[in-house]
Amino acid sequence: PNTKISNIMSSRDVIKVTAFTDREEAANIFKHYDLMVLPIVDNNNKLLGIVTFDDLVDVLEEETTEDFEKVAAVVPVEKPYMEARFFDLIWKRSFWLIILVILASISSLVMKNYEFVIQRWVALIFFLPILIATGGNAGTQSAMMVIRGLTTGDITVKDFFKVVFRESLLGFSIGAILAVVGLLRVIIQEEGQWLLSISVGVAMGFTVMLAAVIGAALPIIFRKFKLDPALMSGPLIATIVDVAGILIYFKIALWMLSL
């Protein structure tokens, strides 16, 4: 009982966290060093207690649930679904939807600005939903992969330019493939309309490449400013890409169709 701990310690380099360490950071330390217990100390390095492996499992479950909710554009709900109050769910689910409606309204302003293009080539409207959906899906893919990488520590803020460069190459390659698919899709529906087909295909390719870059860059930028990357939800990325994609679509149509 009178022996000092320092006399029987097997290591002087103790892996520990303070009582103010974020739970998710503590969980990452747990996983990184394959620990069974993690000491908790105060600002004077005095032992306050320990976190055990079963505590880690509870924290990971809560953090994963919170990230899923943010990715789905839902303000995190503190209670399980069946225990949460009805009006709390209404507020937490409608908050981001209201913001997304406001952002999406920019798309209608862009389309109104190109009303004369639509009047000359009504067929452009037929393929706009395909373009929007493809761009949104591509952006969400990139965002989810980067968010996951940031969560696991595989990607850091210092990797920003590497990730953006890699995603731009991936976006260009995937965009080229989808450009051909989009071109063929228009040819099948609008026989002989080669200029229209090419303009839709080119716009789809550029939109997918831009979506990949946006989806990769925004989560890292959020992490840089100490914000949760999961806030860059799929719906939010898709909405941003929608606006950019519509602008690209009509700009390319305006140029290629000589309007």
Order of alpha helices (4+ residues) and beta strands (2+ residues): alpha-beta-alpha-beta-beta-alpha-alpha-alpha-alpha-alpha-alpha-alpha
